Amino acid sequence: MFWDDCQDDIIAAMMTNMTLAGDGGAHERRSNHKLYTPASFAAFLKLIRSRVQVGDWTATIEAILALIEQEPRRQPHGDSEPVADYTPELRAWLHLLRVYTSPEWPGSYNARNSVPKNERIWQLKTWVNIPPVMCVTVVVPQHKSPVVGSCHGFASVQIGYGWPQHENTHIRGPGSILKITMRPPSLEGKYHLMVSFMVPTSVLLTGHPETSMVKVQFRRTPNVGDYGDDLGPGLTIYETPLHNYDQVIITRYPPQLGGTPTVHEFPRTLPPPDLPASATIAAGMNGTRYEITSLTARLQFTSPELNSRLASGYTAHCRQVSPCTYLITLSGSFTASRCDMKPMKASLPVPEDEPEVCTWESAFPFSFPLLSDVTKAQLITGPASPDNNFIELTVATIRPEVFRATISSPSWIYPVLLPSYSSSPMPISWSLPYLPCFDDLPVIDIEKIRSSLPSWPRFTLWLNFQTYTFADWEHQMMENQPPSLLDDMLSPGELSCLHWKKIVRYMIWEFAGSGRRQNVFAVRLERQERVEMVFFVSCLRLDVANRCVVLDGAVLVRTAETGGLMDGLEKALNDTDTELDTSLDYLDTTPDGLQLWKEILPAYVERCRTWEHDPERCEYLHRASAMGVVTPMDIDDDESSVLCSCGNGRLPDNDRIPPRVWEKIKKHLVSVAISPPFGCPFVEEPYVPEDKPIAPPPPPPPPKVVCRNLLFQGLPKG
């Protein structure tokens, strides 16, 4: 990527929207995704350096550091401790990741020459050629573990439980490796807590060692306020002098390691191996607001064969195949002659054929790092040349809220792709996490929780937060506008997405509800009796890795073969002699909402499948677009399913469905895993309930004789 101008300012201005760890405040609770540690930000800058060409990288980093140092640090409310300065840690990680080294840092320090003898740190007295950045390990005594002027903060730490090995405790040379006898995590005070972090040597050599302290403490956030009574206002777990030889260990690298972590640096130009072109991106910027307003992709063709074809003339067009990817297609024709072909037998003459006109076509996918407006895309072709040809595609950037308002279908929420480079392409779920051990995920015992009076209220409160995945703008619309007006106020894309989120939340709550539990859900169009898909839920699982709940079930999709079964499914379920509630629970949606369900359904199946696709007959191979995106069939098509048939009937039995009905439909069912649709915090702000302060009790009434009934007129009900 290339910036067209002001590269120093635009990268430095990114820091104004990022909060480095250390600033407290209530704003953090609503914007946790904007909180970065200096180490992660340094890794991000390393990636930027490898992919962005700037005129003077040193000047860019110095502009960023100057902007950070000018940013005022907020004093957390109720905290008497000094506000930590995390700039030294940022400089340390910039040096370790080879992004930038402060010019005032020497290549190595010599404590004997740079620090007076009476002010040397005890741990560094024998060191020669000290590196610019060191690792400090603090041993927190085991009895501190149960108690869960200027100040430099270090947020990126390595922690572990155990104690330093005795034979390595006093080896402090530059080549030594701190070895620790590791133990499993324990908060019961059984083992020492080892906390390691990287520190600039200049910080260690500044100040008197007798008065310099090192402390381990929680960073103040709204979530750790409960520890204030045990740890004090500063939330300090442990504090000791820096020269404490036994509990402050200074080494070159972190414990158990012979080096420091690094970040892979990608080359600046990395085209696919089969792409005969090099690609660059130029960003146009609004100089007053430091915002990127346009992106220009330049394809420079490097293949001699392709350049010779382009010199004869060609046509070019582009189309959007995903929110960030465009497919540029070139086509043309050339004249070919077969007069030089050798015959099967050398004695036979070779007839000269007439020149044949052949057509050719080449496709170039190109991805932009930002959302763009497809209606404002401009394709510019350069002058045709036998050895130098290029094409430029200019797009205008678009904000997420504008993008979702202009796009209805496809939604690109959970796309499923077929990689074209594979010999036997298998579908890949692009953005929905896979659950390879889905059957091993813990099952939430709803009946047991419902039978426990203390557990049920806590469970419903927890489930409410788990399933309320609406964005902040969606919550405001539902709270402030009547449902009858939402259809007119929202675009088709916004309305279908809102209906989808409501349906998923409703399914989870009805399956785990306090009343009559439902486990069969039918999705249909509004004001129509025709059911398009039916979900049979077997259990509610806990996805520990992704920290959410998942509905484990199966889906029956309407096709020409299953249409008759679905039309008679309601009667078959109601006529069974069973105590289980198997009646259909109808979920109405709009035509765009139904199309959205058809687009999302392949991802729900792919994430939990335990079977393999058949490369010979998989319908996905025939339905993929030019970019390999699996798209659903037309909404009125009954001939084929939105899903492939590779997984039909390959699922365990559901004891919640009557056996007689299950045997009829099992061969058409496919396993699905449905989880709440959490939004991306960088795309839209999630809804976070505000903390409402408790109203103070009303003042006592004046001491006068009044009617008893009047005393209770002003009290709230309940």
C-alpha positions in Angstrom: 0.0 0.0 0.0 1.2 3.5 -0.8 0.0 6.8 0.7 -0.3 9.6 -1.7 0.6 12.3 0.8 1.0 13.1 4.5 2.1 9.6 5.4 3.6 10.7 8.7 0.5 12.6 9.8 -2.0 9.9 8.9 -0.2 7.1 10.7 0.5 9.3 13.7 -3.1 10.4 13.8 -4.2 6.8 14.3 -3.0 7.1 17.8 -5.6 9.7 18.6 -8.3 7.0 18.3 -6.4 4.4 20.2 -6.1 4.2 24.0 -2.9 2.6 25.2 -3.2 0.5 28.4 -2.9 2.6 31.4 -5.6 5.2 31.0 -8.5 4.5 33.3 -12.0 5.8 32.9 -15.6 4.7 32.3 -15.0 5.1 28.5 -13.0 1.8 28.6 -16.0 -0.2 29.5 -17.9 0.9 26.4 -14.9 0.6 24.1 -12.8 -2.3 25.2 -11.9 -3.1 21.6 -10.0 0.2 21.4 -7.6 -0.7 24.3 -4.1 -1.7 23.1 -1.0 -2.7 24.9 2.2 -1.1 23.7 3.6 -4.5 22.6 0.6 -5.2 20.4 0.7 -1.7 18.9 4.4 -2.2 18.1 3.6 -5.5 16.4 0.9 -3.6 14.4 3.4 -1.0 13.4 5.8 -3.7 12.2 3.1 -5.0 9.9 2.4 -1.5 8.7 6.1 -1.0 7.9 6.3 -4.1 5.8 3.2 -3.3 3.8 3.2 0.5 3.6 5.8 2.6 1.7 6.6 5.9 3.4 9.3 8.4 2.6 10.9 8.5 6.0 10.0 5.7 8.4 12.1 7.2 11.3 10.3 10.5 11.0 6.9 8.7 11.0 7.7 6.8 14.2 9.0 9.9 15.9 5.8 11.7 15.0 3.8 8.9 16.6 5.9 8.9 19.8 5.6 12.7 20.0 1.9 12.5 19.6 1.6 9.9 22.4 3.8 11.8 24.7 1.7 15.0 24.2 -1.5 13.1 25.0 -2.6 13.9 28.6 -3.0 10.9 30.8 -6.2 10.8 32.7 -6.1 10.3 36.5 -8.5 7.4 37.4 -11.2 8.5 39.7 -10.5 7.7 43.3 -6.9 6.7 42.6 -4.1 8.4 44.5 -1.3 6.5 42.7 0.6 8.3 39.9 -0.6 7.7 36.4 1.7 5.2 34.7 3.7 6.2 31.6 3.7 3.4 29.1 5.9 5.1 26.5 9.1 3.3 27.7 7.5 0.0 27.2 6.4 1.1 23.7 10.0 2.1 22.9 11.3 -1.2 24.3 9.0 -3.3 22.0 9.7 -1.1 19.0 13.4 -1.9 19.5 12.8 -5.6 20.1 10.6 -6.0 17.0 13.2 -4.0 15.0 10.7 -1.3 14.1 12.5 1.7 15.6 15.4 2.3 18.1 15.7 5.6 20.0 18.7 7.4 18.8 19.8 8.2 22.4 20.1 4.5 23.1 23.6 3.2 22.7 24.3 -0.1 21.1 25.1 -1.5 24.6 25.5 -0.1 28.1 28.4 -0.6 30.4 27.2 -0.1 34.0 30.8 0.3 35.3 31.4 3.4 33.1 27.9 4.9 32.8 26.8 4.7 36.5 28.7 5.7 39.6 29.8 2.8 41.7 27.6 3.7 44.6 24.5 3.9 42.4 24.9 0.7 40.4 22.0 -1.9 40.5 23.3 -4.9 42.3 22.1 -7.3 39.6 24.0 -5.5 36.9 27.4 -5.0 38.7 29.1 -7.8 36.8 27.5 -7.1 33.5 29.5 -5.8 30.5 27.9 -4.7 27.2 24.3 -4.6 28.6 21.7 -4.6 25.8 19.3 -1.7 25.4 16.3 -3.7 26.6 16.3 -6.2 29.5 13.8 -8.6 31.1 12.8 -8.1 34.7 11.2 -11.0 36.6 9.5 -10.3 39.9 9.0 -13.2 42.2 5.7 -12.6 44.1 5.8 -14.6 47.3 3.2 -17.3 47.7 1.6 -15.7 50.7 0.7 -12.7 48.4 -1.1 -14.8 45.8 -4.5 -15.2 47.7 -4.7 -11.3 47.9 -5.9 -11.0 44.6 6.3 11.1 41.6 6.7 9.3 38.2 5.7 5.8 37.3 6.5 3.7 34.2 4.0 1.0 33.4 4.5 -2.3 31.5 1.3 -4.0 30.4 2.7 -6.9 28.3 3.8 -9.4 30.9 4.6 -13.1 31.0 3.3 -14.9 34.1 3.7 -18.4 35.5 3.7 -20.2 38.8 6.7 -21.9 40.4 10.1 -20.7 41.7 13.6 -20.1 40.2 15.8 -23.1 40.1 18.3 -22.9 42.9 21.4 -23.6 40.8 20.5 -20.8 38.3 19.4 -18.2 40.8 22.7 -16.4 41.0 23.8 -16.7 37.4 23.3 -13.2 36.1 25.6 -13.1 33.1 24.6 -11.8 29.7 24.3 -15.4 28.2 22.4 -16.9 31.1 18.9 -18.2 30.8 16.6 -18.0 33.8 15.1 -21.4 34.4 11.9 -21.9 36.5 10.4 -24.9 38.0 6.9 -24.5 36.6 3.8 -25.5 38.5 0.1 -25.4 37.4 -1.8 -22.1 38.1 -2.9 -21.8 41.7 -4.5 -18.9 43.5 -4.4 -20.7 46.8 -0.9 -19.6 47.8 0.9 -22.9 47.0 3.5 -21.5 44.6 5.2 -18.2 43.8 3.9 -16.0 41.1 6.5 -15.2 38.4 5.9 -11.9 36.5 8.3 -11.0 33.6 8.3 -8.0 31.4 10.7 -6.2 29.1 12.2 -2.9 30.3 14.5 -0.3 28.6 17.9 -0.4 30.2 17.9 3.3 30.5 15.0 3.0 33.0 16.9 0.5 35.1 19.9 2.8 35.2 17.9 5.9 36.1 17.4 6.7 39.7 19.0 5.4 42.9 18.7 1.6 43.4 17.9 2.0 47.1 14.8 4.0 46.4 13.6 2.6 43.1 10.7 0.2 43.6 9.1 -2.4 41.3 5.5 -3.3 41.9 3.0 -5.8 40.5 -0.5 -4.3 40.4 -3.8 -4.5 38.5 -4.5 -1.8 36.0 -7.5 0.1 37.1 -10.6 -0.6 35.2 -14.3 -0.6 36.2 -14.1 -4.4 36.5 -11.5 -4.6 39.2 -13.0 -2.1 41.6 -14.0 -5.0 43.9 -10.4 -5.6 44.8 -9.9 -2.1 46.2 -10.7 -3.2 49.8 -8.0 -5.9 49.8 -5.3 -4.3 47.6 -5.8 -0.6 48.5 -6.4 2.3 46.1 -3.4 1.4 44.0 -4.5 -2.2 43.5 -0.9 -3.3 44.3 -0.4 -7.0 44.6 3.3 -6.9 45.6 6.0 -4.2 45.9 9.7 -4.6 46.5 12.9 -2.6 46.0 14.6 -2.9 42.6 17.8 -4.0 44.2 16.2 -7.0 45.9 18.5 -9.7 44.6 16.4 -12.7 45.4 13.0 -11.4 44.2 13.9 -9.1 41.3 15.9 -11.0 38.6 17.2 -9.2 35.6 18.1 -11.2 32.5 18.6 -10.7 28.8 15.5 -12.7 27.8 12.3 -13.9 29.4 12.4 -17.1 31.5 12.9 -20.4 29.7 13.7 -18.5 26.5 16.8 -17.9 24.5 15.4 -14.9 22.6 12.5 -12.5 22.4 9.2 -13.0 20.5 9.1 -11.6 17.0 6.6 -10.8 14.3 6.9 -12.2 10.8 7.5 -9.4 8.3 5.9 -10.0 5.0 7.6 -8.7 1.9 6.1 -5.5 0.5 5.0 -7.1 -2.8 3.6 -10.6 -2.5 1.4 -11.4 -5.5 0.0 -14.9 -5.8 2.3 -17.3 -7.6 -0.1 -17.8 -10.5 -0.9 -14.1 -10.9 1.0 -12.5 -13.8 0.9 -9.0 -12.3 2.1 -6.9 -9.4 -0.3 -4.9 -7.4 0.0 -1.7 -5.4 -2.6 0.4 -3.5 -2.6 4.2 -3.3 -4.7 5.9 -0.6 -6.2 9.3 -1.1 -6.6 11.2 2.2 -8.7 14.0 3.5 -6.0 16.2 5.0 -8.2 18.0 7.5 -9.8 14.9 9.1 -7.0 12.4 8.5 -9.4 10.0 6.8 -8.9 7.8 3.8 -11.5 8.8 1.2 -10.4 6.7 -1.8 -8.3 3.8 -2.8 -6.6 3.2 -6.2 -5.4 -0.3 -7.1 -2.8 -0.5 -9.9 -2.2 -3.8 -11.6 1.1 -3.8 -13.5 1.1 -6.8 -15.8 4.4 -8.7 -15.9 3.7 -11.7 -18.1 5.2 -11.2 -21.7 2.5 -13.5 -23.1 -0.3 -11.5 -21.5 1.2 -8.2 -22.6 1.4 -9.3 -26.2 -2.3 -10.1 -26.1 -3.1 -6.8 -24.5 -1.2 -5.0 -27.2 -3.8 -6.3 -29.8 -6.6 -4.7 -27.9 -8.8 -5.8 -25.0 -11.9 -4.9 -23.0 -12.0 -4.7 -19.2 -14.7 -4.7 -16.6 -15.0 -5.3 -12.9 -17.6 -6.4 -10.4 -17.7 -6.7 -6.6 -17.6 -10.3 -5.3 -17.3 -9.6 -1.6 -17.4 -6.5 0.6 -13.7 -5.8 0.0 -12.9 -7.8 -3.1 -13.3 -6.9 -6.8 -12.9 -9.2 -9.8 -11.2 -7.5 -12.7 -11.8 -9.4 -16.0 -9.9 -8.8 -19.2 -11.0 -10.3 -22.5 -9.9 -10.1 -26.1 -9.1 -12.0 -29.2 -6.0 -13.0 -31.3 -5.3 -14.8 -34.5 -3.7 -18.2 -34.4 -2.3 -20.4 -37.2 -1.6 -24.1 -37.1 0.6 -24.3 -40.3 3.6 -25.1 -38.3 2.1 -28.2 -36.6 3.9 -31.5 -37.4 1.9 -34.3 -39.0 1.5 -37.7 -37.6 3.6 -39.1 -40.4 6.6 -37.2 -41.8 5.8 -38.4 -45.4 2.4 -36.7 -45.5 2.1 -33.1 -46.6 1.0 -30.6 -44.1 -2.1 -28.6 -45.1 -2.0 -25.0 -44.2 -5.2 -24.0 -42.3 -6.8 -20.6 -42.5 -5.9 -18.4 -39.5 -8.3 -19.0 -36.6 -9.6 -16.2 -34.3 -9.4 -17.3 -30.7 -10.8 -15.5 -27.7 -9.2 -15.3 -24.3 -10.2 -14.1 -20.8 -8.2 -13.5 -17.7 -9.6 -12.7 -14.2 -7.7 -10.8 -11.5 -9.2 -10.7 -8.0 -8.1 -7.7 -5.9 -8.9 -7.0 -2.3 -9.0 -3.6 -0.6 -8.4 -3.2 3.1 -11.5 -1.0 3.6 -15.1 -1.2 2.6 -15.8 0.6 -0.7 -18.8 1.9 -2.7 -19.3 -0.3 -5.7 -21.5 2.4 -7.4 -18.5 4.8 -7.5 -15.9 2.3 -8.8 -13.9 3.5 -11.8 -11.8 1.3 -14.0 -9.0 3.0 -16.0 -7.0 1.2 -18.6 -3.6 2.4 -19.7 -2.3 2.7 -23.2 -1.7 -0.7 -24.9 1.9 -1.7 -25.2 3.7 -5.0 -26.1 5.7 -4.9 -22.9 4.2 -2.5 -20.4 0.4 -2.5 -19.6 -1.5 -1.6 -16.5 -5.0 -1.1 -15.1 -6.1 1.1 -12.3 -9.3 0.6 -10.2 -10.3 3.6 -8.1 -13.0 3.1 -5.4 -14.5 5.5 -2.8 -14.3 4.3 0.8 -17.6 3.9 2.6 -18.5 3.8 6.2 -20.0 0.5 7.6 -23.4 2.1 8.4 -23.7 3.3 4.8 -22.6 -0.1 3.4 -25.2 -2.0 5.3 -27.9 0.5 4.2 -27.1 0.1 0.4 -26.6 -3.7 0.3 -29.4 -6.2 0.8 -28.2 -9.3 -1.0 -25.7 -10.9 -0.8 -25.1 -10.0 2.8 -21.6 -11.4 3.1 -22.2 -12.2 6.8 -20.9 -15.8 6.9 -19.6 -16.4 3.3 -18.5 -20.0 2.4 -15.7 -20.1 -0.2 -14.2 -22.7 -2.5 -10.4 -22.3 -2.9 -9.6 -22.4 -6.6 -6.0 -23.4 -6.0 -7.0 -26.8 -4.6 -7.2 -29.9 -6.8 -10.4 -30.9 -5.1 -11.9 -27.7 -3.6 -13.6 -28.1 -0.3 -15.8 -25.4 1.2 -14.3 -23.1 3.8 -16.3 -21.0 6.2 -14.7 -17.6 6.0 -15.8 -15.8 9.2 -17.8 -18.3 11.4 -15.5 -20.2 13.8 -15.3 -23.9 13.2 -16.3 -26.4 15.9 -14.4 -29.6 15.0 -15.2 -31.3 18.4 -18.8 -30.1 18.4 -20.2 -33.3 19.9 -17.7 -33.0 22.8 -18.8 -29.5 23.9 -20.5 -29.5 27.3 -24.3 -29.7 27.2 -26.2 -27.2 29.4 -28.7 -29.2 31.5 -31.7 -26.9 31.3 -34.0 -29.2 33.3 -31.5 -29.4 36.2 -31.0 -25.6 36.2 -34.8 -25.0 36.1 -35.3 -27.2 39.2 -32.8 -25.2 41.2 -34.4 -22.0 42.5 -31.1 -20.1 43.2 -29.6 -21.2 39.8 -32.4 -20.4 37.5 -32.5 -16.5 38.0 -28.7 -16.3 37.6 -28.9 -18.5 34.5 -31.6 -16.4 32.8 -29.6 -13.2 33.6 -26.5 -14.8 32.1 -28.4 -16.1 29.0 -29.9 -12.7 28.4 -26.5 -11.1 28.1 -25.3 -14.0 25.9 -28.1 -13.7 23.4 -28.5 -9.9 23.3 -26.2 -9.3 20.3 -27.8 -6.2 18.8 -25.7 -3.3 17.8 -26.1 0.0 19.6 -28.0 1.5 16.7 -30.3 -1.5 16.5 -31.1 -1.2 20.2 -31.9 2.4 19.9 -34.2 1.8 16.9 -36.1 -1.0 18.8 -36.4 1.1 22.0 -37.4 4.4 20.4 -39.4 3.4 17.4 -42.7 1.3 17.1 -42.3 -2.0 15.2 -44.7 -0.8 12.6 -42.3 2.0 11.5 -39.2 -0.1 11.3 -40.0 -1.4 7.9 -40.1 2.1 6.5 -37.1 3.5 8.4 -34.7 0.6 7.7 -33.2 -0.6 4.4 -33.9 -4.1 3.3 -30.4 -5.2 4.4 -30.8 -3.6 7.8 -34.3 -5.0 8.3 -33.3 -8.6 7.3 -30.3 -8.6 9.6 -32.4 -7.4 12.5 -35.0 -10.1 11.9 -32.3 -12.7 11.7 -30.8 -11.7 15.1 -34.3 -11.6 16.6 -35.1 -15.1 15.4 -31.8 -16.6 16.7 -32.3 -15.0 20.1 -36.0 -16.2 20.1 -35.0 -19.8 19.3 -32.4 -20.0 22.1 -34.8 -18.5 24.7 -37.8 -20.7 23.6 -35.6 -23.8 23.9 -34.3 -22.8 27.3 -37.3 -20.8 28.4 -39.0 -20.9 31.8 -42.4 -21.8 30.3 -43.3 -24.5 27.7 -40.1 -25.4 25.9 -40.0 -25.5 22.1 -37.6 -27.5 20.0 -39.0 -27.4 16.5 -38.9 -24.0 14.7 -40.2 -23.3 11.2 -39.1 -20.3 9.2 -41.6 -18.9 6.7 -42.5 -15.8 4.8 -44.8 -13.3 6.4 -48.5 -13.8 5.8 -47.8 -17.1 4.0 -48.4 -20.7 5.1 -45.5 -22.1 3.1 -42.6 -23.2 5.4 -39.1 -22.9 3.8 -36.9 -24.5 6.5 -37.5 -26.3 9.8 -34.9 -26.5 12.6 -35.0 -29.5 15.1 -33.0 -28.5 18.2 -31.6 -31.3 20.4 -29.6 -29.5 23.1 -27.9 -26.2 24.1 -24.1 -26.5 24.2 -21.5 -24.2 25.7 -18.8 -23.1 23.2 -16.0 -22.5 25.7 -13.4 -21.4 23.1 -15.7 -18.7 21.6 -17.4 -17.9 24.9 -21.0 -18.3 23.7 -23.9 -20.8 23.6 -24.7 -22.9 20.6 -27.9 -24.6 19.5 -27.2 -28.2 18.4 -29.7 -29.4 16.0 -30.7 -30.3 12.4 -32.3 -28.5 9.5 -34.8 -29.6 6.9 -34.8 -27.3 3.8 -37.7 -27.2 1.3 -36.9 -28.8 -2.1 -38.9 -30.6 -4.7 -38.3 -33.8 -2.8 -39.0 -32.5 0.7 -41.9 -30.2 -0.1 -44.6 -32.8 0.6 -42.9 -33.8 3.9 -42.8 -30.3 5.1 -46.4 -29.6 4.2 -47.5 -32.6 6.3 -45.0 -32.1 9.1 -47.2 -30.1 11.4 -50.0 -32.7 11.3 -47.5 -35.5 11.8 -46.0 -33.9 14.9 -49.3 -33.0 16.5 -50.8 -36.5 15.9 -48.0 -38.3 17.9 -48.7 -39.8 21.3 -45.9 -38.2 23.2 -45.5 -36.0 26.2 -42.7 -34.0 24.4 -43.6 -30.6 23.0 -43.0 -31.1 19.3 -45.4 -28.6 17.9 -44.1 -26.2 15.2 -43.1 -22.8 16.3 -43.5 -20.5 13.3 -40.9 -17.7 12.7 -42.0 -15.1 10.2 -39.5 -13.1 8.1 -39.4 -11.0 5.0 -38.3 -12.1 1.5 -34.9 -10.5 2.1 -34.7 -12.1 5.5 -35.4 -15.5 4.0 -32.7 -14.9 1.5 -30.3 -14.0 4.3 -31.1 -17.3 6.0 -30.3 -19.2 2.8 -27.0 -17.4 2.6 -26.0 -18.1 6.2 -27.2 -21.7 6.4 -24.1 -23.3 4.6 -21.8 -21.7 7.2 -24.0 -23.1 10.1 -23.5 -26.6 8.5 -19.8 -26.3 7.6 -18.7 -25.3 11.1 -19.8 -28.6 12.7 -19.6 -31.2 9.9 -17.9 -34.5 10.7 -18.2 -35.9 7.2 -16.3 -35.2 3.9 -17.6 -33.6 0.8 -17.9 -35.7 -2.3 -15.8 -33.9 -5.0 -17.7 -35.8 -7.7 -21.3 -34.8 -6.9 -21.1 -31.9 -4.4 -23.5 -29.3 -5.5 -21.3 -26.5 -4.1 -18.8 -27.1 -6.9 -21.4 -26.3 -9.5 -23.0 -23.3 -7.7 -19.8 -21.4 -6.8 -19.3 -18.0 -8.4 -16.2 -16.9 -10.3 -14.5 -16.1 -7.1 -15.5 -19.4 -5.5 -18.3 -18.0 -3.2 -21.1 -20.4 -2.5 -24.3 -18.5 -3.2 -27.8 -19.7 -2.5 -30.3 -20.7 -5.2 -33.1 -18.3 -6.2 -35.7 -17.7 -3.5 -38.5 -19.3 -5.6 -36.5 -22.3 -6.8 -37.8 -25.7 -5.5 -35.7 -28.0 -7.5 -32.6 -28.0 -5.3 -31.6 -27.2 -1.8 -29.5 -24.3 -0.6 -27.2 -27.0 1.0 -25.3 -29.7 -0.8 -26.4 -33.2 -0.3 -23.1 -34.6 1.1 -24.3 -34.4 4.7 -27.9 -35.5 4.3 -28.8 -38.0 7.0 -25.4 -38.1 8.6 -26.3 -37.0 12.1 -27.2 -38.6 15.4 -30.8 -39.3 16.4 -32.8 -36.7 18.2 -34.8 -38.2 21.1 -36.9 -35.1 21.3 -38.6 -35.9 18.0 -41.1 -38.8 17.8 -39.3 -41.8 16.2 -42.0 -42.3 13.6 -41.6 -38.8 12.3 -37.8 -38.9 12.6 -37.4 -41.9 10.4 -39.3 -40.2 7.6 -37.3 -37.1 7.6 -33.8 -38.2 8.8 -32.4 -38.9 5.3 -33.0 -35.2 4.4 -31.7 -33.6 7.5 -28.3 -31.9 8.0 -26.6 -31.0 11.3 -26.3 -27.3 12.1 -24.7 -25.3 14.9 -26.4 -22.0 15.5 -24.8 -19.4 17.8 -25.7 -15.8 18.6 -24.4 -13.4 15.9 -21.9 -11.2 17.6 -20.9 -8.1 15.7 -17.4 -6.9 14.9 -16.5 -4.0 17.3 -14.5 -2.2 14.6 -17.5 -2.2 12.2 -20.3 -1.1 14.6 -20.5 -0.3 18.2 -22.2 -3.0 20.3 -24.9 -2.2 22.8 -23.6 -1.9 26.3 -26.2 -1.2 29.1 -25.4 1.9 31.0 -24.8 1.7 34.8 -27.8 3.4 36.3 -27.0 5.0 39.7 -29.2 3.9 42.6 -31.5 6.7 43.5 -31.1 8.0 47.1 -33.9 7.2 49.5 -36.5 9.9 49.7 -36.2 12.3 52.7 -38.4 11.6 55.6 -41.7 13.4 55.8 -42.0 16.5 58.0 -43.1 15.7 61.5 -46.7 16.7 61.3 -50.0 15.0 61.8 -51.4 13.9 58.4 -53.7 11.2 57.2 -52.1 7.7 57.2 -53.1 7.1 53.6 -51.4 10.2 52.4 -48.1 9.0 53.7 -48.1 6.1 51.2 -49.2 8.0 48.1 -45.7 9.0 47.2 -44.1 5.6 47.6 -43.2 3.6 44.5 -45.2 0.5 43.8 -43.5 -2.8 44.8 
